[in-house]
């Protein structure tokens, strides 16, 4: 099953390239959509066929790859990676539909790049061999590099090089840490790394190596500066995958590597991660308020919301310290982890929807500047309804997916430190400030100019894409239980690896 989810979209991408050369793109589009839908259906089978109540890896595949170096083609998923795979395949289908008519230049290559990247990202979430993980981790940069560099804006070359250098430099340090762990465990198996007896000094160095790689990918302050540039220059589909999936891969790395492999260093340096997370929540929220470009505002919003994710992952140590390891402390720590993962999934829906909304406006008016709009609701009432819904989810309105994860993290943080929770809760105010001000200036009021007066409302394709995302945002906001049930055993097991719960 996992091999199908990895290699089917990659093969589909190759077939799309071949078909596009002969059919002027028509066959290629349908082939790309068909491949994306089949992969999504397979991932749905994976998700609904997942055995709830166990933290064991499922759908495991293990075949010798490079036996001389103990490298295996080793795949498996648990309750943490399975929802992220489903999110990846879901977002890819939407990106293919969204680019159906919008992308005119080299459309075949554009669709193929997304399919290939889909397979590589699923590989990252399912790899249980460190070298296999690293290969997928590095390989997925190439399609995104091409997507931004070929179909991006005027400064796309600068943005792509900055994106590649930031992520690649962090990855090199991660590779060094993985090789060191291989010589400590005689294995490249990620699960073999968990619980390895390492001195605190060794753990700190390995933790810092992982931190650089994962913090760049999340991205955390102060290594976040590549993200706004990449988003502004990327085509709409590139921004969707970048925000909805690629940022989550950094957060996933903390759960799969940093916490279980270096628990003592994670406890020792939790204050640093919490500080960086809170800076992202508060400072980056203030930065978002002054943005004039809609895409850049949403990009900074992503950094702020991902701060909630990393806060939830590392506040667990303060929770245990302040509750003396009681049963209630264990429950709050699990809630913090669950809140972080729910926020990852929610942010995938909300950020994708917001970037698609900006793309809808850009396709019509060819501008992302806030000042060029005003009174859009008068000309595009259906679009305005969707845009406001996603804005409310970005703010964290109860009943939307944006509320669930943030509420769980804030509630759990109260058990650790009141000030952490208070500062984290500021994002609800700051998020409301920059999001509602954006909506006020773009959507409401009188029609600002002739360009806005000429706007037309959503077509059927755009309505389907935004409608599906609206359903996902509301479903997760009203009924998060199925997601939490899948992830809970794996997160409880992770917590037991990091801290001995009572």
N, C-alpha and C positions, 0 to 999 in steps of 0.2 A: 504493500500500500504506500509506504513512504517513498520507495524508489519511483513508483508511478507519479506521485505528487512532485517529485524533483525533476525527473527526466521527461515526463510527458510535455510540460510547457516548454522545456528546452528544445525537444524534438519538434514541437509545434511551431516554435519560433523559427527553426531552420526551414520547415515546410512553408511557412508564411513567406520567408525570403524567396524561396524557390518559386512559389506560386505567383508572387508579385511581379516577378520578372516577365511573366507570360500574359498576365490578365489585367494589366493596368490598375491593379489594386483591388478590384471588386471581389474576386475570389479570396484574396489575401485577408480582406476585412472579415468576411464570414468565417474563414478558417481560424482566424485569430479569436473571434468571438466564440466559436464552437469549442476551441481548445480551452479557453478561459472558463466557459460554463462547465465543461466536463471536469476540469480540475477542481472547480468549486464544489461540484456535486460529490466528487471523491473525498474532498476534505470534509464535507458534511457527513458522509458515511463514517469517516475517521472520528469526527466529533461525537456523533450520536452513538457510534459503536464503542466509544471509550468506556472502560469499566470504572464506574464511580466507586469511591470508597477505598482505593488503594493508591499508594504513592509509587508503586513499582513502574518501571518503564514498560510501555506496551508497544505493540507492532514492531518488535525488535528485529533488526537484520544485522548480521555480522559475517563478513567475508574478508579473508586476508587480502590486503591491497599491496603493501610493501612489507612482506614478512621480515626482511633483513633488519628493518628498523622498527618492528612491532607496530606498524601502521595498518589499521583496519578500516574497511568500509563498514562503519558501525553506526547504525541509526536506531532511534527509539524516541518516544515522546511520553511526557507525563502531563499532569494537569496544568502545568505552567506553559508548556510549549504548544499544546493542542489548540487552545483558543487563539493563539497568535498565528498559527498556520491558517486557521479558518479566516481570520481577519485579512491575511495576506491574499488568499485566493479571492475573497469577496471584493477587496479593493481593486484587484487587477481587472476583474470583469467590468467594474464601473469605469475604470480608466479607459478600457478599450471602447466602451460605448460612448464615453465623453469625447473621445478623439475621432469618432466616426466620420464627421464631416469637417471638423475644425482643422485638422492637420492635412494640408495639401502637399507639402514638400516632403518627399521621401516617406510617404505614409507607411509603406510596407516595412521599411527598416525601423520606423518608430514603433509599430505594433510588435515586431519581432523582438526588439530590445526589451519591452516590458514583459513579454512572455519568458524570455531567457532569465531576466532578473527575478521573476516570480519563482522559477525553479531554484535559483541560487539562494533566495531568501528562505524558502522552505527548507533547503539544505542546512542553513545556519541554525534554524530552530530544531532540527531533528538530528544533527550530528552529535554522536557520543564519543567520537575520537577527536582528540585535540587538533591533529594535523588536518583531518577532514574538515573540522570546523573552521580552521584558519584558511583553508583553500576556498571554501564557500564565502567566508567573510571578506576576503580580498577580491574574489572574482565578481561579487555583486557590485563592486565599485565601478567596474568597467562599463556596464550598460548605463548606469546613472551618469557617469562621466560623459558618455556619448549623447545621452538624452539632453543634458544641459548644454553641452558644447555644440550640438548640431541644431537643435530646435529651440534654443534659448534666446534671450534678448540681446541687446547691443553689447553688453559687457560680459557675455557668456564665457569667453575664454578666461578672463580673470577669475570669474566665479568657479569655473570647473577646476582650474589649477589650484586655487585656494582650498576647495573642497577635497581634492585628491591629496594634497600635501598634508593637510591637517589629519585626515583619517589614516593615511598610510604611515605617517611618522608614529602615531600612537600604536598602530598595529605591529610595528617592528618590535617595540618593547614587550608587547604581549607575546610575540613569538619567542623571545628570549626567555620569558617566564615559563612558557610551556615546555621548552627544551630542558630547562633546569628541573622542572617537575618530572619530566621523563626519566632523568637520571636518579631522582629520588625514589621513584616508584617502579622502575623497569617497565613502564607501560605508558602509552599515550591515551589510555582510556580516561575520559573526563570523570567518570564515576570512581575510578581508582585514585584520582587526585583527592577526592573528598575524604576528609578525615586523616590525611597524611600527617604524620608526626613531624612537624617543622618547628624550629626555634622561632621565638618572637621576631628576632632580627630578620630571619629569612622570610617570614610571613609578611613583614612590613614592606620589604623590597618587592616581593611578588605582588602584594596588594597595590603598591604604587604603580607598578608596571601595568597591571590590569586597569587601574584607575585612569591612567592617561588614555588608554585605548577606548574605554567605555564612556568616560566623561566627554570626550570629543564627539562620540557618536550620539549621546543623549539629546543635545549637548548641554553641558553644565557651564555655568559661569566660572572662569573667564575665557574658556575655550569655545565659546558659542558663536564667535563673530563670523564664521564661515556660513552659518545657516541663513541669516537674512539675505546675504548676497546670493546664495544658491537659490533660495526661494524666488527672489525678485527676477532672476534671469531665467529660471526654469520654465518650461511650458507648463500648463495647468496639470497635466497628467504627472509630470515629474514632481511637482510640488505635492500632489496628493500622495504619491508613494513615499516620497521623502518624509513627509510629516506623519503619515498614517502607519508606516511600517519601519522605515530605516532608523528612525529615532528610538523605536521600541527595542531594536536589537541591542543598543547600548545598555538599556535598562535590564534586558534579559541577561546580558553578560554578568551584571552584578549578582543576579540570583543563581546563575549556573556556575560561576567561577569564584567571584570575590568572597561572598558570604560562606559557602561551604568549604572552600579550599583554605581560606585564611581567616578563620573565625576570630582568633585572638587579635590579629591586626585590624580586623573590621571593628572589633570592640574598642581597640586602642585609638583608632582614627575616626570613629563614628562622629565625633564632634566636628571634624573637618568636613565630612560629607553633609552633615546637617547644616553647618554654616553656609556651605556653597548652595545647598538647596534653598535655604531661606533667602539668601541674596537673590537667587533666581526668581523666587516668588515675589519678592518686594521690589527690588531694584529694577529688574527687567520689566515688571508691570508698569513702573513709572516711565521707563524708556518707551514702552508701547504707546503710552498716551500721546506722545508728541510726534508720532509718525504721520507722514502725509501720504504715504503709499499704502494701499490696503493690504497688499501682499506682505509688505514688511511688518505692518502692525500684527497680522496674524502669525507671522514667523516669530516675532518676539513673544507673542501670546503663547506659542508652543513651548518656548524655553521656560516661561513661567509655570505653565501647567505640568511640564515634565519635572519641575522642581518638587511638586507634590509626590511624584512617583519615588524619587530617590529619598525624600524625607520619610515616606512610609517604610522604605526598606531599612533605613539605618536608625530610626528612632526606637526600634525594638530594644536596643541596649539600654537606653534611658528608661524605658518602660520597666524592664526587669530590675534595673538598679533602684527605682523608686517604689516598686511594689514588693521588693525583697523576694522575688521569684515565686510569688503566690500564684494560685490557679487563675485568679482574675487578671494578673499580669500576663500570664501565658495567653489568655483569651484576647487581651488587648493587643498583644504583639502579633498574634495571627491576624487580627482585624487590620492592623497597620499594613501587613504584607498583602492581605486581600484587597485593601483599599488601593494600594499602589498598582496592583495588577488590573483591577477594574478601571482605574484611571487610565492605564495604558490603552485598554480596549476602547474606552469611551473617547479618549482623545483621538484615537484612530478614526472613529466615525465623525466626530465634530470637526476636526481639522480638515479632513478630506472634504466634508460638506462646505466649509467656509471657503476653501481654495477653489472648489468648483463653482461656488456662487460668484467669486471674483472673476473666474474665467468666463462665466456667462456674460457679465458686464463687459469684460475686455473684448470678447468676440464681437460685441455690437458697437462699442464706442472707442475701442482701441486706446483705452487709458485706464490706469490703475490708481490715479491720483484722486483723493477724496474730494478735492476742490472742484473737480470736473463733473461732479454729480450733485444731486439734490432733487427731491420729489420723485424718485424712481417709482414709488408705490402708485403714483398717478397713472403711470404708463405700463407698469408690470406688477399688477396686484398679486398674482399667484407667486411670482418670484419673490416679491416682498414678504409674503407670508412664510415661505421657506427660509428666507434669509433671517428673518426675525426669530423663528424657531431655533435655528442653529446658533444664533447670537445668544439666546437665552440659555441654551445648553452650555455654551462657552462660559457664561457667567456662573453657571451652577444652579440654575433654577430647579427646585424640587419637581420631580416628575420627569426630568430629563436625565440622560446618562451622566452628564457632567456633575450632577449633584452627588451621586452615589459614592464614587471613589473619594472625592474630596471630603465628604462628610465622615466617611470611615477613617480617613487619615487624621483629620482634626480631632475626632472623638478619641481615637487611640492615643494621639499625641498628648492629650490632657493627662493621661496616666503617667507620662514620662516627665513632661515639663510644661507648665502652664504657658510660658512665654513662647515656646515653640508653636503651640496650638494657636496662640493669639496672633503671632506673626504670619503663620500659615493662613489663618482666617482673613488676613488683610487682602489676600488675593481675590476674595469674593467682592470686596469693595473696589479694589483696583481693576479687577476684571470687568466689573459693572461700569466703571468709569470709561475705560478705553473702548469697550464693546458697544455700550449704549451711545456713546458720543459718535462712534462710527456710524451706527444705525441712524441716529438723528440727522447726521449730515448727508448721508447717502440716500436713505429711503424716504424720509418724511419731509414735509414742507412743500412749498410750491415748486413747480417744474423750473429748474434752474436755468436751462438754456435750450437752444434748438437741438443740440445733440441728445439731451435727455428726452425731449419731446418726440424724437424720432425712434425711440426704443420700442421694441416689440416684446411681448411676453414669451414665456417658455414654449418651446416646441415640444413635441411628444417625447423625443429622445431625452431632452433635458429634464422634463417632468418625471420620467421614469427613474433617472439616476438620483435626482434630489428626493423623490418620493420614497425610494427604497432606503436611502440614508435617514430620512425623517422617521420612517418606521423603526429602523434599528436604534436610533437615539431614544425614541419613546419606549420601545420594548425593554431596552436595558435599564432605562430610568424607572420604569414601573415594576419590572419583574427581573431583578438581577440574580435571583436564586439559582437558576440553571447554570450560570457561569460560575458562581461561587461554589456550588456543589462539585463541579469538575476540578477546580483548582485547590480547594481546601485541604485534602489529604496531602498533596505534594508540598504545599506551603507549611503545613504542620510538621511534616518530615524534615523540611529544610530548617525550621526553627529548632527542632531537636538536634540537628547537626551543629547548629551554631551555638545554641544555649541549651543546657540540660533542663527541660521543662519539668515541673513537678508531675 
